[in-house]
Amino acid sequence: MKKIEINARKSQNIKYFCIVKHLKGFLRFLFVALLTLFSGSLKAYDIQETDSTLLQKIDSTVSLSLLTCQPGQEAYSLYGHTAIHYVDTEKNIDIAVNYGMFNFRKPHFVLRFIFGLTDYEMGIQPYDYFCGAYGFDRRGIVEQELNLTAEDKLVICRAIEENYLPENREYRYNIFYDNCTTRARDMLLLPFAESTDGNRKVEIERKDNGPSFRELTHQYTQGRPWAQLGNDLLLGLKADWPTTVSEQQFLPYNLMDDFDNATIVFQDSLVDGKPVTQKLLKEKRVLVEMFDNPVEKEFPLSPTACALILALIIVAVTVWEYRQKKMLWGFDLVLLLLIGICGLVLTAMIFSQHPTVNINLQIFLLNPLALILLWSTVRREAKGQSHWFWKVYAACLIVFFIGNFLQYYAEGTNILASSLLIRCCERIFTKPVKRQ
């Protein structure tokens, strides 16, 4: 009887899992279907319509807000997300303007992303579905309605419509300088641009010379050492420079906080010799409550632990070779192959359009030269002879250590570099007489 109950429970669990799995798939299909049906339904006000009656109507029927979404569990969602909430009660428009649409299925997606050639797209989603989808993924949403005039709203509405034209939807994505958050920011602050209205400007209390891009990303990879390792390996020297307020707004939560404290300064309107100011934010509300999502477990060993294990193996093999007067060329074959392959990735970053990855001092450790000289190095070691590569690599490692004063390195790389320098010294200063 107990076995029957257990089997019944297992059957129920399997059915529940299948239902949830199919539900997620159905929601994704529904999203694409709704997005397709909704495309083209956005129609802002005609450019010729600028009379006072129209502006009064816009003032009472149109609202524009910034939507800030809680970070998710996937790598691409660790920093959160931003969209624009566009409401026009007269035209029955209630949408989320989303600049974070991308397609994994595009040819050579990974290579294009590495070289900074990824194109993102502006999409229009029904507002209710946008909120429902994020709630389903256990990601909260905060809305900030902006304090805009009718003329401001008109400028933004027309810009959104023009931006949604098929020839304008795609843009070249850059995680720090041109992403879904900076696009939404630029659209909502368009009326305050100098080219649009030089009499008003938006001021934010925070100052420049803030944390570096790397420090900002670390705030969102805490508890995810391997995700942080991947970021730190690819980010180069420029990622450690201080950032401006505008640059820090690539993060959705930073932009949300800045909008909380931002003020509109009317430079031509003075009271007691000081410009008149007004809060940028009209109202702030929570649309979807924040979820307490535990950090998903990664590989059980930390990068430091793995680096220590690898370093101990390298040192142990090196000491054994020194005592036995042998060269384990097979060990060097594997070691140099791994170093060289990683070095090719960092070499590819030199040609990437991402501005913070092309100067990376970690290339002196993960060096493509190891792959280029692999065959000649191993062939000489098979004959019991050392190769000049080890002298060059030792010099590269010394430069790598000096680079610690200029660039923040990925966790565990200094440990690995130390063990490799020991191996270089063994290869340079010893003369084995036996072959292996």
SEPA-192463 format. One record per residue (C-alpha): x, y, z; residue number from 1. Coordinates in steps of 0.02 Angstrom, whole numbers, padded with zeros to 5 digits. Example, Ala and Ser with C-alpha at 12.3 -4.5 7.8 and 13.67 -1.06 7.14 Angstrom:
! residues 2
R        x        y        z   seq
R    00615   -00225    00390     1
R    00684   -00053    00357     2
//
This chain:
! residues 436
R        x        y        z   seq
R    00000    00000    00000     1
R    00143    00120    00043     2
R    00228    00083   -00123     3
R    00068    00128   -00215     4
R    00057    00294   -00119     5
R    00239    00334   -00156     6
R    00217    00295   -00340     7
R    00061    00402   -00344     8
R    00155    00547   -00267     9
R    00296    00526   -00391    10
R    00171    00524   -00532    11
R    00091    00685   -00467    12
R    00263    00768   -00453    13
R    00306    00717   -00631    14
R    00139    00783   -00694    15
R    00167    00946   -00599    16
R    00340    00964   -00673    17
R    00274    00934   -00848    18
R    00132    01058   -00823    19
R    00254    01193   -00765    20
R    00372    01155   -00909    21
R    00232    01163   -01037    22
R    00164    01321   -00956    23
R    00331    01409   -00976    24
R    00339    01356   -01156    25
R    00161    01414   -01185    26
R    00198    01583   -01106    27
R    00349    01607   -01219    28
R    00241    01563   -01370    29
R    00105    01680   -01310    30
R    00231    01820   -01289    31
R    00291    01802   -01469    32
R    00112    01793   -01532    33
R    00056    01947   -01435    34
R    00211    02042   -01486    35
R    00178    02001   -01669    36
R   -00005    02051   -01658    37
R    00037    02210   -01564    38
R    00174    02267   -01681    39
R    00124    02415   -01785    40
R   -00020    02466   -01671    41
R    00084    02605   -01594    42
R    00033    02771   -01669    43
R    00087    02933   -01587    44
R    00022    03105   -01625    45
R    00044    03178   -01797    46
R    00187    03302   -01811    47
R    00069    03437   -01872    48
R   -00041    03424   -01717    49
R    00030    03551   -01595    50
R   -00117    03663   -01550    51
R   -00160    03702   -01369    52
R   -00311    03586   -01368    53
R   -00201    03439   -01414    54
R   -00074    03482   -01279    55
R   -00211    03492   -01147    56
R   -00274    03323   -01204    57
R   -00100    03246   -01195    58
R   -00070    03319   -01023    59
R   -00221    03228   -00953    60
R   -00216    03065   -01051    61
R   -00031    03022   -01075    62
R    00091    02964   -00942    63
R    00270    02902   -00958    64
R    00364    02802   -00828    65
R    00527    02711   -00800    66
R    00508    02525   -00760    67
R    00650    02445   -00661    68
R    00652    02255   -00649    69
R    00735    02148   -00516    70
R    00890    02048   -00569    71
R    00862    01868   -00622    72
R    00961    01707   -00608    73
R    01024    01694   -00788    74
R    01192    01772   -00834    75
R    01113    01900   -00950    76
R    00988    01955   -00816    77
R    01104    01972   -00665    78
R    01102    02162   -00674    79
R    00914    02186   -00690    80
R    00818    02266   -00833    81
R    00738    02431   -00882    82
R    00590    02476   -00992    83
R    00472    02623   -01023    84
R    00289    02620   -00975    85
R    00190    02718   -01104    86
R    00005    02750   -01069    87
R   -00118    02845   -01179    88
R   -00295    02822   -01114    89
R   -00375    02907   -01263    90
R   -00289    02798   -01392    91
R   -00305    02644   -01281    92
R   -00116    02619   -01275    93
R   -00040    02534   -01123    94
R    00129    02462   -01169    95
R    00306    02426   -01110    96
R    00440    02492   -01226    97
R    00581    02367   -01212    98
R    00756    02396   -01282    99
R    00819    02227   -01222   100
R    00757    02110   -01358   101
R    00886    01993   -01436   102
R    00888    01830   -01531   103
R    01003    01686   -01482   104
R    00964    01600   -01646   105
R    01048    01730   -01755   106
R    01199    01658   -01848   107
R    01364    01665   -01753   108
R    01281    01743   -01599   109
R    01423    01698   -01479   110
R    01560    01761   -01595   111
R    01465    01921   -01630   112
R    01442    01949   -01443   113
R    01628    01922   -01409   114
R    01677    02048   -01542   115
R    01547    02174   -01486   116
R    01440    02153   -01642   117
R    01279    02101   -01556   118
R    01123    02191   -01614   119
R    00980    02217   -01492   120
R    00808    02273   -01542   121
R    00673    02386   -01475   122
R    00512    02292   -01443   123
R    00335    02338   -01392   124
R    00247    02227   -01265   125
R    00074    02238   -01186   126
R    00102    02311   -01013   127
R    00002    02178   -00920   128
R    00098    02039   -01004   129
R    00265    02123   -00967   130
R    00224    02130   -00781   131
R    00152    01954   -00782   132
R    00306    01880   -00864   133
R    00424    01958   -00737   134
R    00312    01907   -00594   135
R    00312    01730   -00661   136
R    00503    01733   -00661   137
R    00501    01797   -00480   138
R    00569    01968   -00526   139
R    00492    02124   -00449   140
R    00456    02286   -00542   141
R    00461    02467   -00482   142
R    00378    02606   -00581   143
R    00431    02789   -00577   144
R    00312    02909   -00663   145
R    00400    03066   -00724   146
R    00348    03246   -00696   147
R    00331    03298   -00879   148
R    00241    03437   -00970   149
R    00125    03403   -01116   150
R    00262    03463   -01234   151
R    00386    03341   -01153   152
R    00266    03196   -01175   153
R    00235    03242   -01356   154
R    00423    03245   -01393   155
R    00447    03073   -01312   156
R    00293    02995   -01394   157
R    00349    03049   -01566   158
R    00526    02990   -01533   159
R    00464    02818   -01477   160
R    00358    02803   -01635   161
R    00505    02851   -01746   162
R    00619    02732   -01650   163
R    00496    02590   -01680   164
R    00505    02604   -01869   165
R    00578    02442   -01941   166
R    00735    02530   -02001   167
R    00768    02607   -01829   168
R    00728    02465   -01708   169
R    00897    02379   -01705   170
R    01050    02453   -01621   171
R    01227    02396   -01586   172
R    01224    02337   -01405   173
R    01360    02380   -01280   174
R    01338    02323   -01101   175
R    01414    02480   -01024   176
R    01382    02620   -01147   177
R    01228    02577   -01249   178
R    01108    02451   -01173   179
R    00924    02434   -01132   180
R    00941    02550   -00981   181
R    01039    02691   -01063   182
R    00920    02686   -01212   183
R    00768    02706   -01099   184
R    00856    02846   -01003   185
R    00901    02942   -01160   186
R    00723    02927   -01225   187
R    00641    02990   -01065   188
R    00765    03132   -01043   189
R    00756    03183   -01226   190
R    00652    03341   -01189   191
R    00793    03404   -01075   192
R    00932    03383   -01202   193
R    01021    03545   -01250   194
R    00969    03523   -01431   195
R    00786    03514   -01378   196
R    00772    03636   -01233   197
R    00925    03729   -01175   198
R    00829    03819   -01037   199
R    00802    03664   -00931   200
R    00918    03528   -00872   201
R    00908    03377   -00758   202
R    01030    03376   -00612   203
R    01079    03225   -00509   204
R    01160    03234   -00338   205
R    01291    03100   -00365   206
R    01461    03153   -00430   207
R    01583    03087   -00558   208
R    01740    02986   -00518   209
R    01636    02846   -00445   210
R    01668    02659   -00440   211
R    01744    02573   -00591   212
R    01641    02467   -00710   213
R    01720    02313   -00632   214
R    01673    02367   -00455   215
R    01495    02403   -00513   216
R    01476    02229   -00590   217
R    01547    02150   -00432   218
R    01398    02218   -00336   219
R    01287    02101   -00437   220
R    01399    01947   -00443   221
R    01422    01928   -00255   222
R    01395    01746   -00211   223
R    01428    01698   -00393   224
R    01618    01678   -00397   225
R    01622    01591   -00566   226
R    01513    01721   -00650   227
R    01628    01854   -00575   228
R    01780    01757   -00635   229
R    01714    01758   -00814   230
R    01684    01945   -00807   231
R    01854    01983   -00731   232
R    01946    01876   -00859   233
R    01867    01968   -01005   234
R    01866    02145   -00934   235
R    02027    02238   -00963   236
R    02123    02387   -00897   237
R    01992    02517   -00945   238
R    01861    02431   -00838   239
R    01958    02487   -00683   240
R    01949    02673   -00722   241
R    01830    02784   -00620   242
R    01660    02810   -00700   243
R    01550    02962   -00724   244
R    01370    02974   -00663   245
R    01308    02945   -00840   246
R    01416    02790   -00859   247
R    01356    02718   -00694   248
R    01178    02724   -00760   249
R    01205    02571   -00868   250
R    01141    02479   -00713   251
R    00951    02486   -00694   252
R    00955    02512   -00506   253
R    01078    02656   -00521   254
R    00965    02743   -00646   255
R    00814    02712   -00533   256
R    00904    02789   -00384   257
R    00960    02938   -00488   258
R    00783    02970   -00548   259
R    00726    02966   -00366   260
R    00843    03111   -00324   261
R    00846    03204   -00490   262
R    00782    03383   -00506   263
R    00731    03487   -00656   264
R    00821    03654   -00655   265
R    00736    03800   -00746   266
R    00888    03906   -00785   267
R    00790    04055   -00851   268
R    00669    04061   -00704   269
R    00748    04140   -00550   270
R    00683    04163   -00373   271
R    00796    04261   -00256   272
R    00933    04245   -00385   273
R    00923    04055   -00391   274
R    00849    03946   -00529   275
R    00678    03868   -00497   276
R    00687    03679   -00472   277
R    00561    03539   -00481   278
R    00573    03353   -00440   279
R    00591    03244   -00594   280
R    00490    03107   -00509   281
R    00303    03127   -00498   282
R    00258    02962   -00417   283
R    00343    02798   -00372   284
R    00252    02634   -00348   285
R    00290    02448   -00337   286
R    00201    02352   -00474   287
R    00269    02180   -00432   288
R    00335    02148   -00257   289
R    00520    02105   -00242   290
R    00557    01920   -00220   291
R    00685    01848   -00100   292
R    00772    01736   -00226   293
R    00915    01630   -00158   294
R    01075    01631   -00261   295
R    01083    01476   -00369   296
R    01228    01362   -00325   297
R    01376    01359   -00442   298
R    01523    01238   -00450   299
R    01559    01187   -00269   300
R    01744    01236   -00272   301
R    01791    01420   -00283   302
R    01908    01485   -00419   303
R    02041    01509   -00285   304
R    02025    01327   -00230   305
R    02037    01266   -00409   306
R    02187    01378   -00441   307
R    02273    01310   -00285   308
R    02243    01130   -00339   309
R    02310    01164   -00513   310
R    02459    01259   -00442   311
R    02501    01115   -00324   312
R    02495    00993   -00469   313
R    02610    01102   -00573   314
R    02734    01127   -00431   315
R    02730    00942   -00382   316
R    02764    00885   -00561   317
R    02902    01016   -00578   318
R    02989    00961   -00417   319
R    02978    00777   -00470   320
R    03053    00818   -00639   321
R    03195    00915   -00557   322
R    03239    00772   -00443   323
R    03222    00638   -00576   324
R    03310    00741   -00710   325
R    03168    00709   -00830   326
R    03050    00809   -00939   327
R    02867    00760   -00943   328
R    02833    00835   -01113   329
R    02656    00763   -01111   330
R    02614    00869   -00959   331
R    02679    01025   -01046   332
R    02579    00979   -01200   333
R    02416    00986   -01102   334
R    02469    01137   -00999   335
R    02523    01244   -01147   336
R    02370    01192   -01247   337
R    02253    01256   -01111   338
R    02352    01417   -01087   339
R    02357    01448   -01274   340
R    02171    01419   -01303   341
R    02126    01541   -01164   342
R    02253    01660   -01237   343
R    02165    01654   -01405   344
R    02005    01715   -01322   345
R    02095    01863   -01243   346
R    02181    01898   -01408   347
R    02011    01904   -01493   348
R    01959    02035   -01365   349
R    02091    02153   -01438   350
R    01984    02167   -01594   351
R    01818    02179   -01501   352
R    01714    02337   -01512   353
R    01682    02327   -01324   354
R    01789    02475   -01264   355
R    01836    02397   -01096   356
R    01909    02231   -01153   357
R    02039    02270   -01286   358
R    02183    02309   -01165   359
R    02193    02162   -01045   360
R    02357    02128   -00953   361
R    02300    01952   -00911   362
R    02354    01905   -01087   363
R    02531    01895   -01019   364
R    02473    01746   -00916   365
R    02348    01668   -01036   366
R    02464    01691   -01182   367
R    02426    01637   -01362   368
R    02614    01614   -01387   369
R    02597    01450   -01291   370
R    02488    01382   -01431   371
R    02594    01453   -01572   372
R    02755    01375   -01504   373
R    02672    01217   -01435   374
R    02739    01096   -01565   375
R    02918    01157   -01565   376
R    02924    01166   -01374   377
R    02857    00990   -01349   378
R    02968    00919   -01487   379
R    03126    00987   -01405   380
R    03071    00925   -01234   381
R    03043    00751   -01307   382
R    03229    00754   -01349   383
R    03274    00809   -01172   384
R    03307    00990   -01222   385
R    03231    01151   -01158   386
R    03150    01279   -01274   387
R    03178    01467   -01275   388
R    02990    01488   -01255   389
R    03008    01468   -01066   390
R    03121    01621   -01054   391
R    02997    01726   -01152   392
R    02852    01661   -01050   393
R    02945    01697   -00886   394
R    02968    01877   -00943   395
R    02782    01886   -00985   396
R    02737    01822   -00812   397
R    02845    01956   -00730   398
R    02754    02088   -00831   399
R    02590    02007   -00776   400
R    02638    02026   -00592   401
R    02685    02208   -00618   402
R    02516    02234   -00699   403
R    02433    02205   -00530   404
R    02468    02389   -00495   405
R    02366    02440   -00647   406
R    02227    02311   -00668   407
R    02118    02204   -00556   408
R    02146    02022   -00601   409
R    02024    01877   -00597   410
R    02020    01773   -00438   411
R    02157    01642   -00430   412
R    02259    01703   -00578   413
R    02406    01762   -00471   414
R    02415    01591   -00389   415
R    02418    01507   -00559   416
R    02548    01629   -00624   417
R    02662    01594   -00475   418
R    02663    01407   -00507   419
R    02695    01434   -00693   420
R    02842    01550   -00654   421
R    02916    01412   -00546   422
R    02900    01293   -00693   423
R    02981    01419   -00810   424
R    03130    01436   -00692   425
R    03149    01247   -00683   426
R    03149    01236   -00872   427
R    03274    01380   -00890   428
R    03403    01337   -00756   429
R    03407    01147   -00756   430
R    03481    01029   -00885   431
R    03393    00861   -00879   432
R    03489    00716   -00951   433
R    03351    00586   -00960   434
R    03206    00581   -01081   435
R    03026    00539   -01036   436
//
